[in-house]
């Protein structure tokens, strides 16, 4: 499989040139089924619409075809991080302070590797976290293996679209 750091160095400048922030690059799959997942967002809204995904996909498709950084055949998937988004950058833990999250660490921290609770911010390179079982914990960002927001009413309210123009144009099946 390709090196994520190399893919990031190739992809991030292109995503930024279109005015978006790169949230995550993930390459997964096995056998003949591989997916290169690119998550991005508009810095001002933390959202991405279908047209944004299409623009990023078009720009990256040409770049990836030319550079050919992945040996295996793969499918390119461009998406928004979603409401229960992954927390992949240190500033994510500050930006979503006050919201519930799950964090898995690569090494034991405060006697545990799995945490669920409320983000309290950051201090230096450490995530300040109030775990429901362990209480207040300081988790080194370098030890975070996986982290994501938990879907709650407060999170839904905080991530409501800035505009719902056109929402009534979509029909639903009954």
N, C-alpha and C positions, 0 to 999 in steps of 0.2 A: 504494500500500500504506500501511497505517497506521503511525504512528510507534511504535517499540518502547518508547521512554521514556514516552510517554503511556499505552500499554497496561500497562506495568509499574506506573505510578502508580495505575491503576484496579484492577488485578488483585492486586498484592502485599498490600494491606491485607486483602482478603477471604481470601486463602490463609492469612495469619498469624492472622486471627480464628478460623480452624478449627484452629489449632495446628500448622501446617506452615510450612516455610521454602520460599520460591520459589527454585528453582535456575536456571531459564532460561525465557524466553519467545522463541519463534521463529515467525515468520510466513513461510511459503514456499509456492511453487506458481506456476503460470502458467495463462493462459487462464481456463477456468471451474473449475479445480481448485486451491483454496487450503486450507491447513491452518494453524490456530493451535495450536501445540504449547506446552503448559504442563508443565514438569517441576518437581516438588516432592518434598519428603521430610520425614519426621518428624525433628526436630532430634536427638532422643535415639538414634535407630537408623540414620539415614541411609537409611531404606527407606520404601516406600509399598506398601500392599496394595490389592487391587482395590476394597475398600469405601472406602478413602481416596480413590482416584481418582474413584469415583462421587460421593462427598460434595462434592469440589472441583468436579467437572463440573456437578452440580446448582446449586451456589451461583453459579458463574461464568456458566452459561447464562442465568439470569434477569438477572444484572447486565449481561451483554453484549447481551442482547436490548433491555434498557431504554436503555443508553447508546449503543448502535449505533456503536462507534468504528471499525469496518472497513467500507469501502464495498462491497467485493466479497463475494460469497457465500463461506463458508468452513466447514470442518469443525473442530470443537473436539476436540483430542486431549489428554488429561491422562494423564501417565505418571510413573513413577519414573525417575530418571536412569540406572538400570541399573548394572551392575558397572563397565563401562568408561566411566564417567560423564564428561560434559563438565566441565571446570574453568572456572567462569564468574565466581567471586568470589575476591578476593585471598586470603581465609582458606582457600579450597579448597587452595591450593598449600602452605599450612602444615599443614593437617589431613591431607593425603595424603602428607606428607613420607616419603621412603624408598621410595615406589612409582614404578614406571616410567610415563612419560608422553610424549606427543607434543605439541609446541607449534609453532604457525605464527604468525609475527609479521607485522604489516602493513608494517614497515620492517626494513631490514637491522640485525642485532645481531651483533657479533663476526664480521662478514663473511657471515652466513647469515640465512635467513628460516625455515628448517625445522630443528627440533631433536627429538632422541629421546634420552632418558636417564632419570636418576633425580632426582626432586624433592628439593631440599636445604633447603627452607623459604623464608622471605621475610626481607627486610631492608628496612624502610621500605615503599616501594611497588614494590620490585624482587623478582622471583622468583629464587631461587638454584637453579641447575640444573647437574647434571653430565651433559653431553652425551657420547654415546659417541664422537663424532669431535672435537668442539671442546674437550672438557674442561670445566672449571668456567666457567660463564657467568652473568652477572647480566642478567636480562631485565626491562626496565620493564613493569609490568603494563599500562600504557596502550597498549603496542604489541602486546599479545596479540590476535591475530585469532581463533584457534581453539586450544583445548587440550583434551586428554582423557587419561584414564588408559588404560594398555595392559593388556589382559587377561593376567595372569600367575598362577601358582599362589599366590604371596604375596598378591596382591589378592583372589583367590577366598577364601583363608583369612580375610583381614581383613574380608570382607563377608558371611560366612556369616550366615544368618538367626539372630536371637536365639532363635527358637523354630521348631521344625518340626512343632508340634502340628497334626494334621489332614493332614499330607503323605501319609500312607498311605491316605487316603480317595480320592485321585485315581487313576483307572485309566488305564493307558496302552494304546494300540493296539499289537497285535502283528502 
